[in-house]
Amino acid sequence: MEGLIGKKIGMTSIFTEAGDNIACTVVEVGPCVVTQVKTDETDGYNAVQLGYGERKAKSTSNPMKGHFAKANTTPKLKVVEFRDSALESAVGDSITVMDVFEEGDFVEVTGTSKGKGFQGVVKRHGFGGVGQATHGQHNRGRAPGSIGAASYPAKVFKGMKMAGRMGGDRITTNGLQVMKIFAEKNLLLIKGAVPGHKGSLVIVKK
């Protein structure tokens, strides 16, 4: 599967020839540098390792400095392996958006969702709340309701949908379409929303 590492820029909208207004996410994809090529003979599987972004040398460990030096490149912010990639590249090559994607391609985007902090069951799981305000109900509109039985089983089962920390999860969104490519700026316009906040790193795969 082919893909590149990128950064979420924000959202915009474009008009189709039919006059429809389509919401799109702008993602800056690449250029990525090939930092390692893995093969069945040496590593037991085929993969291409790509690096994206720039990291300060003082923030890079010595082993990683040596790893990037082998590829004749500067320390990278993010390194990702793409298994069974059809990209025929050598170590040190630069991969741009036009080498991988075309307008109309369907892609999947992986990123870390926005952190929402500690949330209740209505926001976190879509509960409807207790409901009616009659029969002495007081401040129960967004309560979870009963969470278990009495003396048996005398515990709350694991996995019960309750209040807790929401967001900050690794999310993959499938079936997104590339609407437009701006090759000179390495930008993809992807139909719909992708996980993460503005400026967050994402992985875009075909």
VEXKOL-406713 format. One line per field, with one value per residue: residue number from 1; residue in three letters; chain; x, y, z of N, C-alpha, C in turn. Coordinates in Angstrom, 1 decimal. Each point is the difference from the previous one (the first is absolute). Example, Ala and Ser with C-alpha at 12.3 -4.5 7.8 and 13.67 -1.06 7.14 Angstrom:
<atoms>
pos	[1 / 2] $
code	[ALA / SER] $
unit	[A / A] $
nxx	[13.2 / -0.4] $
nyy	[-5.7 / 1.1] $
nzz	[7.8 / -0.7] $
caxx	[-0.9 / 0.9] $
cayy	[1.2 / 1.1] $
cazz	[0.0 / 0.0] $
cxx	[0.9 / -0.8] $
cyy	[1.2 / 1.1] $
czz	[0.0 / 0.8] $
</atoms>
This chain:
<atoms>
pos	[1 / 2 / 3 / 4 / 5 / 6 / 7 / 8 / 9 / 10 / 11 / 12 / 13 / 14 / 15 / 16 / 17 / 18 / 19 / 20 / 21 / 22 / 23 / 24 / 25 / 26 / 27 / 28 / 29 / 30 / 31 / 32 / 33 / 34 / 35 / 36 / 37 / 38 / 39 / 40 / 41 / 42 / 43 / 44 / 45 / 46 / 47 / 48 / 49 / 50 / 51 / 52 / 53 / 54 / 55 / 56 / 57 / 58 / 59 / 60 / 61 / 62 / 63 / 64 / 65 / 66 / 67 / 68 / 69 / 70 / 71 / 72 / 73 / 74 / 75 / 76 / 77 / 78 / 79 / 80 / 81 / 82 / 83 / 84 / 85 / 86 / 87 / 88 / 89 / 90 / 91 / 92 / 93 / 94 / 95 / 96 / 97 / 98 / 99 / 100 / 101 / 102 / 103 / 104 / 105 / 106 / 107 / 108 / 109 / 110 / 111 / 112 / 113 / 114 / 115 / 116 / 117 / 118 / 119 / 120 / 121 / 122 / 123 / 124 / 125 / 126 / 127 / 128 / 129 / 130 / 131 / 132 / 133 / 134 / 135 / 136 / 137 / 138 / 139 / 140 / 141 / 142 / 143 / 144 / 145 / 146 / 147 / 148 / 149 / 150 / 151 / 152 / 153 / 154 / 155 / 156 / 157 / 158 / 159 / 160 / 161 / 162 / 163 / 164 / 165 / 166 / 167 / 168 / 169 / 170 / 171 / 172 / 173 / 174 / 175 / 176 / 177 / 178 / 179 / 180 / 181 / 182 / 183 / 184 / 185 / 186 / 187 / 188 / 189 / 190 / 191 / 192 / 193 / 194 / 195 / 196 / 197 / 198 / 199 / 200 / 201 / 202 / 203 / 204 / 205 / 206] $
code	[MET / GLU / GLY / LEU / ILE / GLY / LYS / LYS / ILE / GLY / MET / THR / SER / ILE / PHE / THR / GLU / ALA / GLY / ASP / ASN / ILE / ALA / CYS / THR / VAL / VAL / GLU / VAL / GLY / PRO / CYS / VAL / VAL / THR / GLN / VAL / LYS / THR / ASP / GLU / THR / ASP / GLY / TYR / ASN / ALA / VAL / GLN / LEU / GLY / TYR / GLY / GLU / ARG / LYS / ALA / LYS / SER / THR / SER / ASN / PRO / MET / LYS / GLY / HIS / PHE / ALA / LYS / ALA / ASN / THR / THR / PRO / LYS / LEU / LYS / VAL / VAL / GLU / PHE / ARG / ASP / SER / ALA / LEU / GLU / SER / ALA / VAL / GLY / ASP / SER / ILE / THR / VAL / MET / ASP / VAL / PHE / GLU / GLU / GLY / ASP / PHE / VAL / GLU / VAL / THR / GLY / THR / SER / LYS / GLY / LYS / GLY / PHE / GLN / GLY / VAL / VAL / LYS / ARG / HIS / GLY / PHE / GLY / GLY / VAL / GLY / GLN / ALA / THR / HIS / GLY / GLN / HIS / ASN / ARG / GLY / ARG / ALA / PRO / GLY / SER / ILE / GLY / ALA / ALA / SER / TYR / PRO / ALA / LYS / VAL / PHE / LYS / GLY / MET / LYS / MET / ALA / GLY / ARG / MET / GLY / GLY / ASP / ARG / ILE / THR / THR / ASN / GLY / LEU / GLN / VAL / MET / LYS / ILE / PHE / ALA / GLU / LYS / ASN / LEU / LEU / LEU / ILE / LYS / GLY / ALA / VAL / PRO / GLY / HIS / LYS / GLY / SER / LEU / VAL / ILE / VAL / LYS / LYS] $
unit	[A / A / A / A / A / A / A / A / A / A / A / A / A / A / A / A / A / A / A / A / A / A / A / A / A / A / A / A / A / A / A / A / A / A / A / A / A / A / A / A / A / A / A / A / A / A / A / A / A / A / A / A / A / A / A / A / A / A / A / A / A / A / A / A / A / A / A / A / A / A / A / A / A / A / A / A / A / A / A / A / A / A / A / A / A / A / A / A / A / A / A / A / A / A / A / A / A / A / A / A / A / A / A / A / A / A / A / A / A / A / A / A / A / A / A / A / A / A / A / A / A / A / A / A / A / A / A / A / A / A / A / A / A / A / A / A / A / A / A / A / A / A / A / A / A / A / A / A / A / A / A / A / A / A / A / A / A / A / A / A / A / A / A / A / A / A / A / A / A / A / A / A / A / A / A / A / A / A / A / A / A / A / A / A / A / A / A / A / A / A / A / A / A / A / A / A / A / A / A / A / A / A / A / A / A / A] $
nxx	[0.8 / -0.3 / 0.9 / -0.4 / 0.9 / -0.9 / -0.5 / -0.9 / -0.5 / -1.1 / -1.1 / -0.5 / -0.4 / -0.5 / -0.2 / -1.0 / 0.2 / -0.6 / 0.9 / 0.3 / -0.3 / 1.2 / -0.2 / 1.1 / 0.8 / 0.8 / 0.7 / 1.0 / 0.2 / 1.0 / 1.1 / 0.0 / 0.9 / 0.4 / -0.3 / -0.8 / 0.6 / -1.1 / 0.7 / -0.6 / 1.1 / -0.1 / -1.3 / -0.2 / 0.0 / -0.9 / 0.8 / -0.6 / 1.1 / -1.0 / 0.7 / -0.6 / 0.1 / 0.3 / 1.0 / 0.1 / 1.2 / -0.2 / -1.1 / 1.0 / -0.4 / 1.1 / -0.7 / -1.0 / 1.0 / 0.6 / -1.2 / -0.2 / 1.2 / -0.4 / -1.2 / 1.0 / -0.7 / -0.8 / 0.1 / -0.9 / -1.1 / -0.4 / 0.1 / -0.4 / -0.3 / 0.2 / -0.7 / 0.7 / 0.8 / -0.8 / 0.3 / 0.6 / 0.5 / 1.0 / 0.9 / -0.7 / -0.8 / -0.4 / -1.1 / -0.6 / -0.9 / 0.6 / 1.0 / -0.9 / -0.5 / -1.2 / -0.5 / -0.9 / 1.2 / -0.3 / 0.1 / 0.9 / -0.5 / 1.2 / -0.6 / 0.4 / -1.1 / -0.8 / 0.7 / -1.0 / 0.9 / -0.4 / -0.8 / -1.2 / -1.0 / -0.7 / 1.1 / 0.4 / -1.2 / -0.5 / 0.1 / -1.2 / 0.7 / -0.3 / -0.2 / -1.2 / -0.6 / -0.8 / -0.9 / 0.2 / 0.1 / 1.3 / 0.3 / -0.9 / -0.1 / 1.2 / -0.8 / 0.9 / -0.7 / -0.7 / 1.0 / -0.9 / 0.2 / -0.6 / -0.4 / -0.7 / 1.0 / -0.5 / 0.0 / 0.9 / -0.6 / 1.2 / 0.4 / -0.5 / -0.9 / 1.0 / 0.0 / 0.8 / 1.3 / -0.2 / 0.2 / 0.9 / -0.9 / 0.6 / -0.4 / -0.6 / -0.1 / -0.9 / 0.3 / 1.1 / -0.5 / 1.1 / -0.4 / 1.1 / 1.0 / 0.7 / 0.5 / -0.1 / -1.1 / -0.1 / -1.1 / -0.8 / -1.0 / -0.3 / -0.9 / -0.6 / -0.2 / 1.1 / 0.5 / -0.1 / 0.8 / -0.2 / 0.9 / -1.0 / 0.8 / -0.1 / -0.6 / 0.3 / -0.9 / 0.4] $
nyy	[-1.2 / 1.0 / 0.9 / 1.1 / 0.7 / 0.6 / 1.3 / 0.0 / 0.7 / -0.5 / 0.7 / -0.3 / 0.6 / -0.9 / 0.6 / -0.9 / -0.7 / -0.9 / 0.7 / -1.2 / 0.4 / -0.4 / -0.4 / 0.5 / -0.9 / 1.0 / -0.9 / 0.5 / -0.7 / -0.5 / 0.1 / -1.3 / -0.3 / -0.8 / -0.4 / -0.9 / -1.0 / -0.6 / -1.1 / -1.0 / 0.2 / 1.3 / 0.3 / -0.9 / 1.2 / 0.4 / 1.0 / 1.2 / 0.4 / 0.9 / 1.1 / 0.7 / 1.3 / 1.0 / -0.7 / 0.8 / 0.2 / 1.0 / -0.1 / -0.4 / -1.2 / -0.4 / -1.0 / 0.9 / 0.7 / -1.1 / -0.3 / 1.3 / -0.1 / -1.3 / 0.7 / 0.6 / 0.0 / 1.1 / 0.2 / -1.0 / 0.7 / -0.6 / -1.2 / -0.4 / -1.2 / -0.1 / -1.0 / -0.9 / 1.1 / 0.5 / 0.9 / 0.2 / 0.0 / 0.8 / -0.4 / 1.0 / -0.8 / 1.0 / -0.3 / 0.4 / 0.9 / 0.5 / -0.5 / 0.3 / 1.3 / -0.3 / 1.0 / -0.2 / -0.1 / -1.2 / 0.7 / -0.5 / 0.7 / -0.1 / 0.3 / 1.0 / -0.5 / 1.1 / 0.4 / -0.7 / -0.7 / 0.1 / -0.9 / 0.4 / -0.8 / 1.2 / 0.7 / -0.8 / -0.5 / 1.3 / -0.1 / -0.4 / -0.5 / 0.3 / 1.2 / -0.6 / 1.1 / -1.0 / -0.3 / 1.2 / -0.1 / 0.0 / 0.8 / -0.7 / 1.2 / 0.1 / -0.6 / -0.9 / 0.2 / -1.1 / -0.5 / -0.6 / -1.2 / -0.8 / -0.9 / -0.2 / 0.2 / 1.1 / 0.4 / 0.9 / -0.5 / -0.6 / 1.2 / 0.2 / 0.4 / 0.7 / 1.0 / 0.9 / -0.2 / 1.0 / -0.7 / 0.5 / -0.6 / -1.1 / 0.8 / -0.9 / 0.9 / -0.9 / -0.4 / 0.8 / 0.9 / -0.2 / 1.2 / 0.5 / 0.2 / 0.7 / -0.5 / 1.3 / -0.2 / -1.1 / 0.6 / -0.7 / 0.1 / -0.5 / -0.6 / 0.8 / -0.6 / 0.4 / -1.0 / 0.6 / 0.8 / 1.3 / -0.4 / -0.9 / -1.0 / -0.3 / -1.2 / 0.3 / -1.0 / -0.5] $
nzz	[0.0 / -0.9 / 0.5 / 0.6 / 0.6 / 0.8 / -0.2 / 1.0 / -1.0 / -0.5 / 0.0 / -1.2 / -1.0 / -0.9 / -1.1 / -0.2 / -1.2 / 0.8 / 0.6 / 0.3 / 1.2 / -0.2 / 1.2 / 0.1 / 0.3 / 0.4 / -0.7 / 0.7 / -1.1 / 0.8 / -0.6 / -0.3 / 0.9 / -0.9 / 1.3 / -0.5 / -0.7 / 0.4 / 0.0 / -0.8 / -0.8 / 0.3 / -0.2 / -1.0 / -0.5 / -0.9 / 0.0 / -0.1 / 0.6 / 0.3 / -0.2 / 0.9 / -0.4 / 0.8 / 0.6 / 1.1 / -0.3 / 0.9 / -0.7 / -0.8 / 0.3 / 0.6 / 0.4 / 0.3 / 0.6 / 0.5 / 0.4 / 0.4 / 0.7 / 0.2 / 0.3 / 0.5 / 1.2 / 0.3 / 1.3 / 0.0 / -0.1 / -1.1 / 0.4 / -1.2 / 0.3 / -1.3 / 0.5 / -0.6 / 0.1 / -1.0 / 0.9 / -1.2 / 1.2 / 0.0 / 1.0 / 0.6 / -0.7 / -0.7 / 0.7 / -1.1 / 0.1 / -1.1 / 0.8 / 0.8 / 0.0 / -0.3 / -0.7 / 0.9 / 0.5 / 0.5 / 1.1 / 0.8 / 1.0 / 0.6 / 1.1 / 0.8 / 0.5 / -0.1 / 1.0 / 0.7 / 0.7 / 1.3 / -0.6 / 0.0 / 0.4 / 0.1 / 0.3 / 1.0 / 0.4 / 0.0 / 1.4 / 0.2 / 1.1 / 1.2 / -0.5 / 0.4 / 0.2 / -0.1 / 0.9 / 0.3 / -1.4 / 0.3 / -1.0 / -0.7 / -0.7 / 0.5 / 0.9 / 0.4 / 1.1 / 0.1 / 0.7 / 0.7 / 0.5 / 0.9 / 0.9 / -1.1 / -0.7 / 0.6 / -1.3 / -0.5 / -1.1 / -0.3 / -0.5 / 1.2 / -0.8 / 0.5 / 0.9 / -0.7 / -0.1 / -0.8 / -1.2 / -0.8 / -0.9 / -0.3 / -0.9 / -0.7 / -1.0 / -0.5 / -1.3 / 0.2 / -0.7 / -0.8 / 0.3 / 0.6 / -0.9 / 0.9 / -1.1 / -0.4 / 0.7 / -0.6 / -0.5 / 0.9 / -0.9 / 1.2 / -0.7 / 0.8 / 1.2 / 0.5 / 0.7 / 1.1 / 0.7 / -0.2 / -1.0 / 0.2 / 0.3 / -1.3 / -0.2 / -1.3 / -0.1 / -1.1] $
caxx	[-0.8 / 0.8 / -0.5 / 1.0 / -0.2 / -0.3 / -0.4 / -1.3 / 0.1 / -1.3 / -1.1 / -0.5 / -1.1 / 0.1 / -1.2 / 0.1 / -0.6 / -1.5 / -0.3 / 0.0 / 1.1 / 0.6 / 0.9 / 1.3 / 1.1 / 1.2 / 1.1 / 1.3 / 0.5 / 1.4 / 0.8 / 0.6 / 1.3 / 0.2 / 1.1 / 0.4 / -0.8 / 0.1 / -0.3 / -0.2 / 1.3 / 0.8 / -0.9 / -1.1 / -1.2 / 0.3 / -0.6 / 0.7 / -0.1 / 0.1 / 0.1 / -0.7 / 0.2 / 1.4 / 0.2 / 1.3 / 1.0 / 0.2 / -1.2 / 0.1 / 1.0 / 1.2 / -0.3 / -0.8 / 0.8 / 0.7 / -1.0 / -0.3 / 1.2 / 0.2 / -0.8 / 0.5 / -1.0 / 0.0 / -0.9 / -1.3 / -0.9 / -0.8 / 0.5 / -1.1 / 0.2 / -1.1 / 0.3 / -0.4 / -0.2 / 0.4 / 1.0 / 1.3 / 0.8 / 1.2 / 0.2 / 0.4 / -0.9 / -1.1 / -1.3 / -1.0 / -1.4 / -0.3 / 0.5 / -0.9 / -1.5 / -0.7 / -1.4 / -1.0 / 0.4 / -0.6 / 1.1 / -0.4 / 0.8 / 0.2 / 0.5 / -0.5 / -1.2 / 0.1 / -0.3 / -1.1 / 0.1 / -0.9 / -1.3 / -1.1 / -0.5 / -0.7 / 0.9 / 1.0 / -0.6 / -1.2 / -1.1 / -1.1 / -0.4 / -1.1 / -1.2 / -1.0 / 0.3 / -1.1 / 0.2 / 1.1 / 1.3 / 0.7 / 1.4 / 0.3 / -0.2 / 1.1 / 0.6 / 0.1 / -0.9 / 0.5 / 1.2 / 0.1 / -1.0 / 0.2 / 1.0 / 0.6 / 1.4 / 0.7 / 1.1 / -0.3 / 0.7 / 0.9 / -0.5 / -1.3 / 0.1 / -0.1 / 0.7 / 1.4 / 0.8 / -0.5 / 0.9 / 1.4 / 0.1 / 0.5 / -1.2 / 0.1 / -1.2 / 0.1 / -0.9 / 0.0 / 0.4 / 0.9 / -0.8 / 0.9 / 1.4 / 0.8 / 1.3 / 1.1 / 0.0 / -0.1 / -1.3 / -1.1 / -1.4 / -0.6 / -1.4 / -0.4 / 0.9 / 1.0 / 0.2 / 1.1 / -0.1 / 0.9 / 1.4 / 0.4 / 0.5 / -0.9 / 0.5 / -1.0 / 0.3 / -0.9] $
cayy	[1.2 / 1.2 / 1.1 / 1.0 / 0.7 / 1.4 / 0.8 / 0.5 / 1.4 / 0.6 / -0.3 / 1.0 / -0.6 / 0.2 / -0.2 / -1.0 / 0.6 / 0.0 / 1.1 / -0.5 / 0.5 / -1.2 / 0.3 / -0.7 / 0.2 / 0.3 / -0.7 / 0.1 / -1.4 / 0.0 / -1.1 / -0.9 / -0.5 / -1.5 / -0.1 / -1.4 / -1.0 / -1.4 / -1.1 / -1.3 / -0.7 / 0.6 / 0.4 / -0.9 / 0.6 / 1.1 / 1.3 / 1.2 / 0.9 / 1.4 / 1.1 / 1.2 / 1.1 / 0.3 / 0.0 / 0.5 / -1.1 / -0.1 / -0.8 / -1.3 / -0.9 / -0.3 / -1.1 / 0.5 / 0.9 / -0.9 / -0.6 / 1.0 / 0.3 / -1.0 / 0.4 / 1.3 / 1.0 / 0.6 / -0.7 / 0.1 / 0.1 / -1.2 / -1.1 / -1.0 / -1.1 / -0.4 / -1.4 / -0.5 / 1.2 / -0.2 / 1.1 / -0.5 / 1.2 / -0.2 / 0.8 / 1.4 / 0.6 / 0.9 / -0.4 / 1.1 / -0.3 / -0.5 / -1.4 / -1.0 / 0.2 / 0.7 / 0.5 / -1.0 / -1.2 / -0.2 / -0.2 / -0.1 / 0.9 / -0.4 / 1.1 / 0.0 / 0.8 / 1.1 / -0.3 / 0.8 / 0.0 / -0.8 / 0.3 / -0.8 / -1.0 / 0.5 / 0.4 / -1.1 / -1.1 / 0.3 / -0.3 / 0.9 / 0.6 / -0.6 / 0.4 / 0.8 / 0.9 / -0.2 / -1.0 / 0.4 / 0.0 / 1.2 / 0.0 / -1.3 / 0.0 / -0.6 / -1.1 / -1.3 / -1.0 / -1.2 / -0.6 / -1.4 / -0.6 / 0.2 / -0.9 / -0.8 / -0.5 / 0.8 / 0.6 / 0.6 / -0.7 / 0.7 / 0.4 / 0.7 / 1.4 / 1.0 / 1.2 / -0.3 / 0.9 / -0.1 / 0.5 / -0.4 / -1.3 / -0.2 / -0.2 / -0.1 / 0.3 / -0.6 / 0.4 / 1.4 / 0.2 / 1.2 / 0.9 / 0.8 / -0.1 / 1.1 / -0.7 / 0.9 / 0.2 / -1.4 / 0.0 / -0.8 / 0.4 / -1.2 / 0.2 / -0.4 / 0.4 / -1.0 / 0.1 / 0.8 / 1.4 / 0.7 / -0.1 / -1.4 / -0.9 / -1.1 / -1.0 / -0.2 / -1.2 / -0.4] $
cazz	[0.0 / -0.1 / 0.8 / 0.4 / 1.3 / -0.3 / 1.1 / -0.3 / 0.0 / 0.4 / -0.9 / -0.9 / -0.8 / -1.4 / -0.8 / -1.1 / -1.2 / 0.1 / 0.9 / 1.4 / 0.9 / 0.7 / 1.1 / -0.2 / 0.9 / -0.7 / 0.6 / -0.6 / -0.1 / -0.5 / -0.6 / 1.0 / -0.4 / 0.3 / 1.0 / 0.0 / -0.8 / 0.6 / -1.0 / 0.6 / 0.2 / 1.1 / 1.1 / 0.2 / -0.6 / -0.9 / 0.5 / -0.3 / 1.2 / -0.4 / 1.1 / -0.3 / 0.9 / 0.5 / 1.4 / 0.4 / 0.2 / 1.4 / 0.4 / -0.6 / 0.6 / -0.8 / -1.0 / -1.1 / -0.8 / -0.9 / -0.9 / -1.1 / -0.7 / -1.0 / -1.2 / -0.5 / 0.2 / 1.3 / 0.9 / -0.4 / 1.1 / 0.0 / -0.8 / -0.2 / -1.0 / -0.9 / -0.4 / -1.4 / -0.8 / -1.4 / -0.3 / -0.3 / 0.4 / 0.6 / 1.2 / -0.3 / -1.0 / 0.5 / -0.5 / 0.1 / 0.0 / -1.3 / -0.2 / 0.7 / -0.1 / -1.2 / 0.3 / -0.1 / 0.8 / 1.3 / 1.0 / 1.5 / 0.8 / 1.4 / 0.8 / 1.4 / 0.1 / 0.9 / 1.4 / 0.5 / 1.4 / 0.7 / -0.5 / 0.5 / -0.9 / -1.1 / -1.0 / -0.3 / -0.6 / -0.6 / 0.8 / 0.0 / 1.3 / 0.7 / -0.8 / 0.5 / 1.2 / 0.9 / 1.1 / 0.9 / -0.6 / 0.3 / -0.5 / -0.5 / -1.4 / -0.7 / 0.8 / -0.8 / 0.5 / 0.7 / -0.6 / 0.4 / 0.9 / 1.5 / 0.6 / -1.1 / 0.2 / 1.0 / -0.6 / -1.3 / -1.0 / -0.8 / -1.3 / 0.2 / -0.6 / 1.1 / -0.2 / 0.0 / -1.0 / -1.4 / -1.0 / 0.1 / -0.4 / -1.4 / -0.8 / -1.5 / -0.7 / -1.3 / -1.1 / -0.3 / -1.4 / -0.4 / -0.9 / -0.7 / 0.4 / -0.3 / 0.0 / 0.3 / 1.4 / 0.6 / 0.7 / -0.4 / 0.5 / 0.2 / 0.3 / 1.3 / 1.1 / 0.4 / 1.5 / 0.5 / 0.0 / -1.0 / 0.3 / 0.5 / -1.0 / -0.5 / -1.0 / -1.0 / -0.8 / -1.1] $
cxx	[0.9 / -0.6 / 1.1 / -0.4 / -0.3 / -0.5 / -1.4 / 0.1 / -1.3 / -1.1 / -0.4 / -1.2 / 0.3 / -1.3 / 0.3 / -0.6 / -1.5 / -0.4 / -0.1 / 1.2 / 0.5 / 1.0 / 1.3 / 1.0 / 1.3 / 1.2 / 1.3 / 0.7 / 1.4 / 0.6 / 0.6 / 1.3 / 0.1 / 1.2 / 0.5 / -0.9 / 0.2 / -0.4 / -0.2 / 1.3 / 0.6 / -0.9 / -1.2 / -1.3 / 0.4 / -0.7 / 0.9 / -0.2 / 0.2 / 0.1 / -0.6 / 0.3 / 1.4 / 0.0 / 1.3 / 1.0 / 0.2 / -1.2 / 0.0 / 1.0 / 1.1 / -0.2 / -0.8 / 0.8 / 0.8 / -0.9 / -0.3 / 1.3 / 0.2 / -0.8 / 0.4 / -1.1 / 0.1 / -1.0 / -1.5 / -1.0 / -0.8 / 0.5 / -1.1 / 0.4 / -1.3 / 0.3 / -0.5 / -0.3 / 0.6 / 1.0 / 1.4 / 1.0 / 1.3 / 0.1 / 0.5 / -0.9 / -1.1 / -1.3 / -0.9 / -1.4 / -0.4 / 0.5 / -1.0 / -1.4 / -0.4 / -1.3 / -1.0 / 0.3 / -0.8 / 1.1 / -0.6 / 1.1 / 0.0 / 0.6 / -0.4 / -1.1 / 0.2 / -0.3 / -1.1 / 0.0 / -1.0 / -1.4 / -1.1 / -0.5 / -0.7 / 0.9 / 0.9 / -0.6 / -1.4 / -1.3 / -1.1 / -0.3 / -1.2 / -1.3 / -0.9 / 0.4 / -1.1 / 0.4 / 1.2 / 1.4 / 0.7 / 1.4 / 0.4 / 0.0 / 1.2 / 0.7 / 0.0 / -1.1 / 0.6 / 1.2 / 0.2 / -1.1 / 0.3 / 1.0 / 0.6 / 0.0 / 0.8 / 1.2 / -0.5 / 0.8 / 1.0 / -0.6 / -1.3 / 0.2 / -0.3 / 0.8 / 1.5 / 0.7 / -0.4 / 1.0 / 1.5 / 0.3 / 0.6 / -1.2 / 0.4 / -1.3 / 0.2 / -0.9 / -0.1 / 0.6 / 0.8 / -0.7 / 1.0 / 1.4 / 0.7 / 1.5 / 1.1 / 0.1 / -0.1 / -1.3 / -0.9 / -1.3 / -0.8 / -1.5 / -0.4 / 1.0 / 1.0 / 0.3 / 1.2 / -0.3 / 0.9 / 1.4 / 0.4 / 0.5 / -1.0 / 0.8 / -1.0 / 0.4 / -1.0 / -0.7] $
cyy	[1.2 / 1.1 / 1.0 / 0.5 / 1.4 / 0.7 / 0.6 / 1.6 / 0.6 / -0.5 / 1.1 / -0.7 / 0.4 / -0.2 / -1.0 / 0.7 / 0.1 / 1.1 / -0.5 / 0.5 / -1.2 / 0.5 / -0.9 / 0.3 / 0.2 / -0.7 / 0.2 / -1.3 / 0.1 / 1.4 / -0.9 / -0.6 / -1.5 / -0.2 / -1.5 / -0.8 / -1.4 / -1.0 / -1.3 / -0.6 / 0.5 / 0.1 / -0.9 / 0.5 / 1.2 / 1.3 / 1.1 / 1.0 / 1.4 / 0.9 / 1.3 / 1.1 / 0.1 / 0.0 / 0.5 / -1.1 / -0.2 / -0.8 / -1.4 / -0.9 / -0.4 / -1.2 / 0.5 / 1.0 / -0.9 / -0.6 / 1.0 / 0.3 / -1.0 / 0.3 / 1.4 / 1.0 / 0.5 / -0.8 / 0.4 / 0.0 / -1.3 / -1.1 / -1.1 / -1.1 / -0.3 / -1.4 / -0.3 / 1.1 / -0.3 / 1.1 / -0.6 / 1.2 / -0.5 / 0.9 / 1.4 / 0.6 / 0.9 / -0.4 / 1.2 / -0.5 / -0.6 / -1.3 / -1.0 / 0.2 / 0.7 / 0.5 / -1.1 / -1.3 / 0.0 / -0.4 / -0.2 / 0.9 / -0.4 / 1.1 / -0.2 / 1.0 / 1.1 / -0.5 / 0.9 / 0.1 / -0.9 / 0.4 / -1.0 / -1.0 / 0.5 / 0.5 / -1.2 / -1.1 / 0.2 / -0.5 / 1.1 / 0.7 / -0.8 / 0.3 / 0.9 / 0.8 / -0.2 / -0.9 / 0.4 / 0.0 / 1.4 / -0.1 / -1.4 / -0.1 / -0.7 / -1.1 / -1.3 / -1.0 / -1.2 / -0.5 / -1.5 / -0.5 / 0.2 / -0.9 / -1.0 / 0.7 / 0.8 / 0.6 / 0.7 / -0.7 / 0.9 / 0.4 / 0.8 / 1.5 / 1.0 / 1.2 / -0.3 / 0.9 / -0.4 / 0.6 / -0.4 / -1.4 / -0.1 / -0.4 / -0.1 / 0.2 / -0.5 / 0.7 / 1.5 / 0.2 / 1.3 / 0.8 / 0.8 / -0.1 / 1.3 / -0.4 / 1.0 / 0.3 / -1.3 / -0.1 / -1.0 / 0.6 / -1.3 / 0.2 / -0.5 / 0.4 / -1.1 / 0.2 / 1.0 / 1.5 / 0.6 / -0.1 / -1.4 / -0.8 / -1.1 / -0.8 / -0.2 / -1.2 / -0.2 / -1.3] $
czz	[0.0 / 0.8 / 0.3 / 1.4 / -0.3 / 1.3 / -0.4 / 0.1 / 0.5 / -1.0 / -0.9 / -0.8 / -1.5 / -0.7 / -1.2 / -1.2 / 0.1 / 1.0 / 1.5 / 0.8 / 0.9 / 1.1 / -0.2 / 1.1 / -0.8 / 0.8 / -0.8 / 0.0 / -0.6 / -0.2 / 1.2 / -0.5 / 0.3 / 0.9 / 0.1 / -0.9 / 0.6 / -1.0 / 0.8 / 0.4 / 1.3 / 1.3 / 0.2 / -0.6 / -0.9 / 0.6 / -0.4 / 1.2 / -0.5 / 1.2 / -0.5 / 1.0 / 0.4 / 1.5 / 0.3 / 0.4 / 1.5 / 0.6 / -0.5 / 0.7 / -0.9 / -1.0 / -1.2 / -0.9 / -1.0 / -1.1 / -1.2 / -0.8 / -1.1 / -1.3 / -0.5 / 0.1 / 1.4 / 0.9 / -0.3 / 1.2 / 0.2 / -0.9 / 0.0 / -1.0 / -0.8 / -0.5 / -1.4 / -0.9 / -1.4 / -0.5 / -0.2 / 0.3 / 0.7 / 1.2 / -0.4 / -1.0 / 0.6 / -0.7 / 0.1 / -0.2 / -1.4 / -0.3 / 0.5 / -0.4 / -1.3 / 0.4 / -0.2 / 0.8 / 1.3 / 1.0 / 1.4 / 0.7 / 1.4 / 0.8 / 1.5 / 0.2 / 1.1 / 1.4 / 0.5 / 1.5 / 0.6 / -0.4 / 0.6 / -1.1 / -1.2 / -1.1 / -0.5 / -0.8 / -0.6 / 0.7 / -0.1 / 1.3 / 0.6 / -0.6 / 0.8 / 1.3 / 1.0 / 1.2 / 0.8 / -0.6 / 0.3 / -0.5 / -0.5 / -1.5 / -0.8 / 0.8 / -0.8 / 0.4 / 0.7 / -0.7 / 0.4 / 0.8 / 1.4 / 0.6 / -0.9 / -1.3 / 0.9 / -0.5 / -1.3 / -1.0 / -0.8 / -1.4 / 0.1 / -0.5 / 1.1 / -0.4 / 0.0 / -1.0 / -1.4 / -0.9 / 0.2 / -0.4 / -1.5 / -0.9 / -1.5 / -0.6 / -1.4 / -1.0 / -0.2 / -1.4 / -0.1 / -1.0 / -0.9 / 0.5 / -0.4 / 0.1 / 0.5 / 1.5 / 0.8 / 0.8 / -0.7 / 0.6 / 0.1 / 0.5 / 1.4 / 1.1 / 0.3 / 1.5 / 0.3 / 0.0 / -1.1 / 0.4 / 0.4 / -1.2 / -0.3 / -1.0 / -1.0 / -0.9 / -1.1 / 0.3] $
</atoms>
